[in-house]
């Protein structure tokens, strides 16, 4: 008697006695006789919970990457606009006597524009397009400095502790971005504690509960077994930063979204939804990874891992004076595809006695420089332009004049083939004094 075999494969989930969820892959095969009657049934069940977890992590990483590309492009365009706004407002303030209503209004507008620039910077951090100045750093030193600042700004009923290994390995990092990362994690912890304090106001609370933030920085070796469980991890020597609180905690249902830009559960006026997205971008840009553990009404822990570097930290250089000097009479070629930025740069530089030539794209810049290379002392080059990228333009200019002094200015570094080792970088938006200081520094560089 002939038999017909049929098979089916499907995935389903079951809730365990402890309340957890396990994913099961079932493979079933049936045997039937010629009349269609069931004559046999067998199959296998495989626990695929870990595989599903890893697949979800991968999908989420791809989603964040796509969102990062979008936000990075938008933030770049905002930086161009903000450069023109902040620079023009600063020039206007210099022309208006202080104390009057008009001066006060313009000053308020300038402050608001720089707050907008701060939000844009966080978007660029998330998209990993924010300029990074990588130097060997002691993460414990940065954490202690941020903790001191946070301690002065948070509610006194919130306790704060910081622990750091005495012999921390150095990490290759941007000091400003490390400061921003630790500050954002501390502010997130503070808000979680305030929410629990406010929710418990007037209600009975545990007598031994005291709101606290703990910062811990330590050396740690990551092995291959750990990497198999955590797909973003990398084996080797790392420095781990932990910021923990015993606040409100994060619901499991929304935990996978907390690094998305503009996603927030905080009250209106308490958060923009950009703090943790900026943290995610900074960590990724520094070749690290971040882990999260949270329980409702018990608190949250963030662990951030950075690879050890063999480079030795060096003392920071002395800052520039408040008001820069100028080299009046020098000729500067300003290249930017935004009309407002060319006008702003020309105005700032000409007020200080510089001769300024302008070009609206790379092609025009090369043509002007080829004709007037003997007159031009410095080129200020936009990185992202139509027709030719900043990197391509720089290579062509250096073919004409190998010792040319160049400042690259951009809202973010998009050209990964660009060599920044022998140029100065001026991030947008910038203040007039920032532009003048950078021009002075470039002009005073020795010509090799």
C-alpha positions as CSV (number, residue, x, y, z in Angstrom):
1,X,0.0,0.0,0.0
2,X,1.5,3.4,-1.1
3,X,2.1,6.1,1.5
4,X,2.2,9.9,1.1
5,X,4.5,12.0,3.3
6,X,3.8,15.6,4.2
7,X,6.0,17.9,6.2
8,X,5.5,21.3,7.8
9,X,7.9,23.7,9.5
10,X,6.9,26.7,11.7
11,X,8.0,28.8,14.6
12,X,6.0,29.7,17.7
13,X,6.6,31.0,21.1
14,X,5.8,29.7,24.6
15,X,5.7,31.3,28.0
16,X,7.7,29.5,30.6
17,X,6.6,28.9,34.2
18,X,8.9,31.7,35.3
19,X,7.1,34.2,33.0
20,X,9.8,34.3,30.3
21,X,9.3,33.6,26.6
22,X,11.0,30.9,24.5
23,X,10.9,30.6,20.7
24,X,10.5,27.1,19.3
25,X,11.0,25.8,15.8
26,X,8.9,22.8,15.0
27,X,9.4,20.4,12.2
28,X,6.6,17.8,11.8
29,X,6.2,15.1,9.2
30,X,3.0,13.0,8.6
31,X,2.5,9.8,6.6
32,X,-0.8,8.8,5.0
33,X,-2.0,5.8,3.1
34,X,-3.5,5.9,-0.4
35,X,-6.9,6.6,1.2
36,X,-5.6,9.6,3.0
37,X,-5.7,8.1,6.4
38,X,-3.0,9.2,8.9
39,X,-0.6,6.3,9.5
40,X,2.3,8.1,11.2
41,X,3.5,11.3,12.8
42,X,7.0,12.3,13.9
43,X,8.9,15.6,14.3
44,X,11.5,17.6,16.2
45,X,11.3,20.7,18.4
46,X,14.3,23.1,18.6
47,X,14.8,26.0,21.0
48,X,15.7,28.9,18.7
49,X,15.3,31.7,21.3
50,X,19.0,32.8,21.1
51,X,18.9,32.8,17.3
52,X,15.7,35.0,17.3
53,X,17.4,37.3,19.7
54,X,20.4,37.7,17.6
55,X,18.3,38.2,14.4
56,X,16.3,41.0,16.2
57,X,19.5,42.7,17.3
58,X,20.8,42.6,13.7
59,X,17.5,44.0,12.3
60,X,17.6,46.8,14.9
61,X,21.2,47.7,14.1
62,X,20.3,48.0,10.4
63,X,17.3,50.1,11.3
64,X,19.5,52.5,13.4
65,X,22.0,52.6,10.5
66,X,19.3,53.7,8.1
67,X,17.9,56.3,10.5
68,X,21.4,57.5,11.1
69,X,22.0,58.2,7.4
70,X,18.8,60.2,7.2
71,X,19.4,62.2,10.3
72,X,23.0,62.9,9.3
73,X,22.0,64.4,6.0
74,X,19.3,66.6,7.6
75,X,21.7,67.7,10.3
76,X,24.4,68.6,7.7
77,X,21.9,70.9,5.9
78,X,20.9,72.5,9.3
79,X,24.5,73.2,10.1
80,X,24.9,75.2,6.9
81,X,21.9,77.3,7.8
82,X,23.0,77.7,11.4
83,X,26.4,78.8,10.3
84,X,24.9,81.7,8.4
85,X,22.4,82.5,11.3
86,X,24.8,82.4,14.2
87,X,27.6,84.2,12.3
88,X,25.3,87.0,11.1
89,X,23.8,87.5,14.6
90,X,27.3,87.7,16.1
91,X,28.3,90.4,13.6
92,X,25.1,92.3,14.3
93,X,25.7,92.2,18.0
94,X,29.1,93.8,17.5
95,X,27.5,96.7,15.7
96,X,24.7,97.4,18.2
97,X,25.4,99.1,21.6
98,X,24.7,96.8,24.5
99,X,21.8,97.6,27.0
100,X,19.2,98.3,24.4
101,X,16.1,96.3,23.5
102,X,17.4,95.5,20.0
103,X,20.7,94.1,21.4
104,X,18.8,92.0,23.9
105,X,16.5,90.5,21.2
106,X,19.4,89.7,18.9
107,X,21.4,88.2,21.8
108,X,18.4,86.0,22.7
109,X,18.1,84.9,19.1
110,X,21.8,84.0,19.0
111,X,21.5,81.9,22.1
112,X,18.5,80.0,20.7
113,X,20.5,79.4,17.5
114,X,23.4,77.8,19.4
115,X,20.9,75.6,21.3
116,X,19.7,74.5,17.9
117,X,23.3,73.8,17.0
118,X,23.6,71.7,20.1
119,X,20.7,69.5,19.0
120,X,22.2,69.2,15.5
121,X,25.5,68.1,17.0
122,X,23.6,65.3,18.8
123,X,22.0,64.2,15.6
124,X,25.4,64.1,13.9
125,X,26.8,62.1,16.9
126,X,24.0,59.5,16.4
127,X,24.7,59.3,12.6
128,X,28.5,59.0,13.3
129,X,29.2,62.0,11.1
130,X,30.3,64.4,13.8
131,X,34.0,65.4,13.5
132,X,36.1,63.3,15.9
133,X,39.5,64.2,17.3
134,X,40.9,60.9,18.4
135,X,43.6,61.1,21.1
136,X,44.6,58.7,23.9
137,X,42.4,59.5,26.9
138,X,42.0,58.4,30.5
139,X,38.3,57.7,30.7
140,X,38.3,57.8,34.5
141,X,39.6,61.4,34.4
142,X,36.8,62.4,32.0
143,X,34.2,60.6,34.2
144,X,35.3,62.4,37.4
145,X,35.1,65.8,35.7
146,X,31.6,65.1,34.3
147,X,30.5,63.8,37.7
148,X,31.6,67.0,39.4
149,X,29.6,69.1,37.0
150,X,26.5,66.9,37.2
151,X,26.7,66.9,41.0
152,X,26.3,70.7,41.0
153,X,23.3,70.5,38.7
154,X,21.1,67.7,40.1
155,X,18.7,67.5,43.1
156,X,20.6,67.1,46.3
157,X,18.5,64.2,47.5
158,X,20.1,62.1,44.7
159,X,23.2,60.5,45.8
160,X,26.1,60.2,43.4
161,X,29.2,58.0,43.5
162,X,32.1,57.4,41.1
163,X,34.6,54.6,41.1
164,X,37.6,54.2,38.8
165,X,40.4,51.7,38.6
166,X,43.7,53.3,39.6
167,X,45.6,52.0,36.6
168,X,43.1,52.4,33.8
169,X,44.2,51.6,30.3
170,X,44.0,54.5,27.9
171,X,41.4,54.6,25.1
172,X,41.6,56.4,21.8
173,X,38.7,58.9,22.0
174,X,37.5,62.4,21.4
175,X,37.5,64.1,24.8
176,X,34.5,66.4,24.0
177,X,32.4,63.4,22.8
178,X,33.4,61.4,25.9
179,X,32.2,64.3,28.0
180,X,28.9,64.4,26.1
181,X,28.4,60.6,26.3
182,X,28.9,60.5,30.1
183,X,26.8,63.6,30.6
184,X,23.9,62.2,28.6
185,X,23.9,58.9,30.5
186,X,24.0,60.8,33.8
187,X,21.2,63.1,32.8
188,X,19.1,60.1,31.7
189,X,19.7,58.5,35.1
190,X,18.8,61.7,36.8
191,X,15.5,61.9,34.9
192,X,14.7,58.3,35.8
193,X,15.2,59.0,39.5
194,X,13.2,62.2,39.4
195,X,10.3,60.4,37.7
196,X,10.3,57.8,40.5
197,X,10.6,60.4,43.2
198,X,7.6,62.4,41.7
199,X,5.6,59.2,41.3
200,X,6.2,58.2,44.9
201,X,5.4,61.6,46.3
202,X,2.8,61.2,49.0
203,X,2.8,57.4,48.7
204,X,4.5,54.9,50.9
205,X,8.0,54.0,49.7
206,X,10.6,51.6,50.9
207,X,12.4,52.9,53.9
208,X,15.7,51.8,52.6
209,X,15.3,53.3,49.0
210,X,17.6,56.2,48.4
211,X,17.9,57.6,44.8
212,X,21.5,57.2,43.6
213,X,23.7,57.3,40.5
214,X,26.8,55.2,40.3
215,X,29.6,55.7,37.7
216,X,32.1,52.9,37.4
217,X,35.2,52.8,35.1
218,X,37.3,49.7,35.0
219,X,39.6,47.5,32.8
220,X,38.1,44.3,31.5
221,X,39.1,41.5,29.2
222,X,36.4,40.3,26.8
223,X,36.7,36.7,25.7
224,X,35.4,34.8,22.7
225,X,32.6,33.1,24.7
226,X,31.2,36.5,25.6
227,X,31.3,37.6,22.0
228,X,29.3,34.6,20.9
229,X,26.4,35.7,23.2
230,X,26.8,39.5,22.4
231,X,27.1,39.9,18.6
232,X,28.3,43.5,18.8
233,X,31.2,42.7,21.2
234,X,34.8,42.3,20.3
235,X,37.4,40.2,22.1
236,X,40.5,41.8,23.7
237,X,41.4,44.4,26.3
238,X,38.7,47.1,26.9
239,X,37.8,49.9,29.3
240,X,34.2,49.6,30.5
241,X,32.2,52.5,31.7
242,X,29.0,51.7,33.7
243,X,26.4,54.3,34.6
244,X,23.6,52.9,36.8
245,X,20.6,54.2,38.7
246,X,17.8,52.8,40.8
247,X,15.1,54.9,39.2
248,X,11.9,54.1,37.4
249,X,13.5,51.6,35.0
250,X,12.6,51.0,31.3
251,X,9.7,48.9,30.1
252,X,10.7,45.8,28.2
253,X,8.3,46.7,25.4
254,X,10.1,49.9,24.5
255,X,13.7,48.9,25.4
256,X,14.6,48.2,21.8
257,X,13.7,51.8,20.8
258,X,15.5,53.9,23.3
259,X,18.5,54.7,21.0
260,X,16.2,56.0,18.2
261,X,16.3,59.8,17.6
262,X,13.4,61.7,19.1
263,X,12.0,58.7,20.9
264,X,11.3,59.6,24.5
265,X,8.9,58.7,27.4
266,X,9.9,61.8,29.4
267,X,7.6,64.6,30.3
268,X,7.3,67.6,27.9
269,X,10.3,69.9,28.5
270,X,12.4,67.2,30.2
271,X,14.0,65.7,27.1
272,X,14.4,65.9,23.3
273,X,14.8,62.2,22.7
274,X,18.3,62.8,21.3
275,X,20.5,62.1,24.4
276,X,20.7,58.3,24.1
277,X,20.8,58.3,20.3
278,X,23.8,60.6,20.5
279,X,25.4,58.1,23.0
280,X,24.8,55.3,20.6
281,X,26.4,57.2,17.7
282,X,29.5,58.2,19.8
283,X,30.0,54.7,21.1
284,X,29.8,53.2,17.6
285,X,32.1,55.8,16.1
286,X,34.7,54.9,18.7
287,X,34.6,51.2,17.7
288,X,32.9,50.3,21.0
289,X,29.5,48.9,21.9
290,X,26.8,49.5,24.5
291,X,24.7,47.1,26.6
292,X,21.6,47.7,28.7
293,X,20.0,46.0,31.6
294,X,16.8,47.4,33.2
295,X,13.9,46.3,35.3
296,X,10.8,48.2,36.1
297,X,11.0,50.1,39.4
298,X,14.5,48.7,40.1
299,X,16.7,50.8,37.9
300,X,18.9,50.8,34.8
301,X,22.5,50.0,34.0
302,X,24.3,51.0,30.8
303,X,27.7,49.3,30.1
304,X,29.9,51.0,27.5
305,X,33.0,49.3,26.1
306,X,35.9,51.0,24.4
307,X,39.0,49.2,23.1
308,X,42.3,49.8,24.8
309,X,45.0,51.7,22.9
310,X,48.8,51.4,23.3
311,X,49.2,55.2,22.8
312,X,50.1,57.2,25.9
313,X,47.9,60.2,26.8
314,X,49.6,63.6,26.3
315,X,48.8,66.9,28.1
316,X,46.2,69.2,26.4
317,X,47.6,72.1,24.5
318,X,47.0,75.6,25.9
319,X,43.8,77.3,24.6
320,X,43.8,80.3,22.2
321,X,43.4,83.8,23.6
322,X,39.9,85.1,23.8
323,X,40.3,87.6,20.9
324,X,42.4,86.4,18.0
325,X,44.9,88.5,16.3
326,X,44.8,88.8,12.5
327,X,47.1,88.9,9.5
328,X,45.5,91.7,7.5
329,X,46.6,91.9,3.9
330,X,46.7,88.1,3.2
331,X,44.5,86.7,0.5
332,X,42.0,83.9,1.2
333,X,40.1,81.9,-1.3
334,X,36.7,80.9,0.3
335,X,35.0,77.9,-1.4
336,X,31.4,77.1,-0.4
337,X,28.2,76.3,-2.3
338,X,26.1,78.3,0.1
339,X,25.7,81.9,-0.8
340,X,25.0,83.0,2.8
341,X,28.2,81.3,4.1
342,X,30.3,82.9,1.3
343,X,28.9,86.3,2.2
344,X,29.4,85.7,6.0
345,X,33.0,84.6,5.6
346,X,33.8,87.4,3.2
347,X,32.4,89.9,5.7
348,X,34.2,88.5,8.7
349,X,37.6,88.4,7.0
350,X,37.4,91.7,5.1
351,X,36.5,93.5,8.4
352,X,39.9,92.3,9.6
353,X,41.8,93.4,6.5
354,X,42.0,90.2,4.5
355,X,41.6,90.1,0.8
356,X,38.9,87.5,-0.1
357,X,38.2,85.6,-3.3
358,X,35.1,83.3,-3.4
359,X,34.1,80.3,-5.4
360,X,30.7,78.5,-5.3
361,X,31.9,75.0,-6.3
362,X,35.0,72.9,-6.8
363,X,35.4,73.6,-10.5
364,X,35.4,77.4,-10.0
365,X,37.8,77.0,-7.1
366,X,40.4,75.1,-9.2
367,X,40.0,77.6,-12.1
368,X,40.5,80.7,-9.8
369,X,43.5,79.1,-8.0
370,X,45.2,78.1,-11.3
371,X,45.0,81.7,-12.4
372,X,45.9,83.5,-9.1
373,X,48.0,80.9,-7.2
374,X,50.8,83.4,-6.5
375,X,48.3,85.8,-4.8
376,X,46.4,83.2,-2.7
377,X,47.9,82.5,0.8
378,X,45.1,80.2,2.1
379,X,42.1,78.2,0.9
380,X,39.0,77.6,3.0
381,X,37.3,74.6,1.5
382,X,33.8,73.2,2.0
383,X,33.9,69.5,2.2
384,X,30.5,68.7,0.5
385,X,29.9,70.5,-2.8
386,X,28.3,69.7,-6.2
387,X,30.4,68.6,-9.2
388,X,33.5,67.8,-7.1
389,X,34.0,66.8,-3.5
390,X,36.3,68.7,-1.2
391,X,38.8,65.8,-1.3
392,X,39.0,65.9,-5.0
393,X,39.4,69.6,-5.1
394,X,42.1,69.5,-2.5
395,X,44.1,66.9,-4.5
396,X,43.9,69.1,-7.6
397,X,44.9,72.2,-5.7
398,X,47.9,70.4,-4.2
399,X,48.9,69.3,-7.7
400,X,49.2,72.9,-8.6
401,X,50.8,74.0,-5.3
402,X,52.0,71.2,-3.0
403,X,52.7,73.5,-0.1
404,X,49.2,75.1,-0.2
405,X,47.7,75.9,3.3
406,X,44.1,74.7,3.6
407,X,41.3,74.9,6.1
408,X,38.4,72.4,5.6
409,X,35.1,73.5,6.9
410,X,32.0,71.2,7.2
411,X,29.1,70.2,9.4
412,X,30.5,66.7,9.3
413,X,33.2,64.6,7.7
414,X,31.5,62.6,4.9
415,X,34.4,61.9,2.6
416,X,36.1,59.0,4.3
417,X,38.9,59.0,1.7
418,X,39.9,62.6,2.7
419,X,43.3,62.9,4.4
420,X,42.9,65.4,7.3
421,X,46.5,65.0,8.5
422,X,47.9,68.2,6.8
423,X,44.9,70.5,6.9
424,X,43.0,72.3,9.7
425,X,39.3,71.5,10.3
426,X,36.7,74.1,11.1
427,X,33.4,72.6,12.1
428,X,30.1,74.3,11.2
429,X,28.5,76.2,12.7
430,X,31.2,78.5,13.9
431,X,31.5,82.0,15.5
432,X,33.4,84.8,13.7
433,X,36.3,84.4,16.2
434,X,36.5,80.7,15.5
435,X,37.0,81.5,11.8
436,X,39.6,84.1,12.5
437,X,41.6,82.0,15.0
438,X,41.7,79.1,12.5
439,X,42.8,81.3,9.7
440,X,45.6,82.7,11.9
441,X,46.7,79.2,12.9
442,X,46.7,78.0,9.3
443,X,48.7,81.0,8.1
444,X,51.3,80.6,10.9
445,X,51.9,76.9,10.1
446,X,55.4,76.3,8.7
447,X,55.7,75.5,5.0
448,X,57.5,72.2,4.7
